[in-house]
Amino acid sequence: MPSYHYIIAGAGAAGLSLAVHMIHSGQFRDKRILIIDKEDKKKNDRTWCFWEKTPGLFDTVVYKKWSSAWFYGNDFSRLLELTPFEYKLIRGIDFYEYALGLIRKQSNFEIRMGTIVETGTGEGKAWVTMDDEKIEAEYLFNSILFEKPILKKRDSYLLQHFKGWVIETAVPAFNPSQAILMDFRVKQENGTTFVYVMPFSERKALVEYTLFSEKLLGSSGYEEGLKTYLREQLEIETYKVVEEEFGVIPMTNYRFPEKKGNIIYIGTAGGQTKASSGYTFRFIQKHSAAIVDALLTTGKPFTVTPGGTKRFRFYDSVLLHILQHNKLPGQRIFTRLFKKNKPAQVLKFLDNETTLKEELKIISSLPTWPFLISAIKSR
């Protein structure tokens, strides 16, 4: 039976990020590490958008970055100056090629394709069953969500679902130095709905139609939303769709387990998706860094929950309750956030990095009564 020090289940953002953090530390050359995924990563199947103050570990594969971005609401619009943050976009294919290229240069890493049907832990070890083979390790880092979690009475569960087109136009149609962070000037009958636009050049951009709701749309619903937005808001009639992407992210205050025996959960499966916004990439990087630091200092990958996390979980629970029960339109909440606060403070808040004093100021800018009622019902 093959034996490894660590198994990383899933070669997506979480699994590959953890591997790259390990490699960059330079301290794991004596560890045998196996990465398992069901398919080779050869497609540009997604993009990750996030903000950072300083260059990050994956800055070399950032495809485009912006220091200013537009927010559009029905009664408020503003070009947001994001300094000291930069809003960054990484294409999936660039991320995969960089991470997998680095991993394949390491003699102690192995990559295998296969379907993981079961995971387990006991007697100081963990294992996966891949196809018909059981593979053991000291620790398993698992990013695979095998099924929807069983929710408790006060758990909220929404989906962030989106379809994006990379389009090319025959004539200049975009300002490549200004992104559109959120544009709520679209119909809201299916739940909180907005579009974001990431311009790569004057004639090429990613346009993403995004919803927060309990149910997915039919394929035509996303496409009609994209076509209508391009026609009515960007006034673009003629274009060519050169790439497409579709994704679904759970937005929930369900407490995903951090670990079970010698299984450590990472990515969305480990609670690293921001419940109220769906942002994941930056939280994955923080979690990966914390795991590596714990391994180097204690020999075990168990991380200490950062201070303030309970507060932010509570804030997320309140907002999810409001959105799921239609207590306030999502566009009104996000409009107030960006209208009443400095953009950098909002981004810091969404990164779970503000102080309590800063949070109280931000919370006071939102409609009091709906948030108070939802706060009581979310406890």
SULUR-V35175 format. One line per field, one symbol per residue. ss: DSSP state (h for helix, s for strand, l for the rest). phi: phi as a letter, one per 20 degrees, with the letter a starting at -180 (. if undefined). burial: I if it has 9 or more other ideal C-beta (glycine too) atoms within 8 Angstrom, else O. A space follows every 50 residues. Layout:
# SULUR-V35175
ss = ???
phi = ???
burial = ???
This chain:
# SULUR-V35175
ss = llssssssslllhhhhhhhhhhhhhlllllllssssslllllllllssss ssllllllhhhssssslsssssllllsssssllllsssssshhhhhhhhh hhhhllllsssssllsssssssllssssssllssssssssssllllllll llllllssssssssssssllllllllllsssssllllllllsssssssss sllsssssssssslllllhhhhhhhhhhhhhhlllllllsssssssssss ssllllllssllssslhhhhllllllllllhhhhhhhhhhhhhhhhhhll llllllllhhhhhhhhhhhhhhhhlllllhhhhhhhhhhhllhhhhhhhh lllllhhhhhhhhhlllhhhhhhhhhhhl
phi = .fccfcddeodegffffffffffffmdcfedecddcbfbfecdeeacdda cbecgdfdffdffbccdbbedccfcbbbeeeegeececcdfgffffffff ffffeefedcdcerdedacbbrlmbcbcddlddecdbfcddddeefbffe eegdedbcdecbccdedcdfcgccdfecedfbceecfdfeogcbcccdfe bfcbbedceccdaecfefgffffffffffffeeeldddacedbcbbbccf dbegefffbbldddecmgfdmeeffecnfcgfffffffffffffffecnc eeeefffnffffffgfffffffffdlfbfgffffffgefecfgfffffff emceegffffffffeegffffffffffef
burial = OOOIOIIIIIIIIIIIIIIIIIIOIOOIOOIIIIIIIOOOIOOOOOIIII IIOOOOOIOOIIIIOIIIIIIIIOOIOOOIOIOOIIIIIIIIIIIIOIII OIIOOIOIIOIOOIOIOOIIIOOOIIIIIIOOOOIIIIIIIIIIOOOOOO OOOOIIIIIIIIIIIIIOIOOOIIOIOIIIIIIIOIOIOIIIIIIIIIII OIIIIIIIIIIIIOOOIOOOIIIOIIOIIIIOIIOIOOIOOOOOIIOOII IIIIOIOIOOOIIIIIIIIIIIIIIIOIIIIIIIIOIIIIIIIIIOOOOO IOIOOOOOIOIIIIIIIIIIIIIIOOIIOIIIIIIIIIIOIOIIIIIIII OIOIOOOIIOIIIOIIIOOIIOIIIOOIO
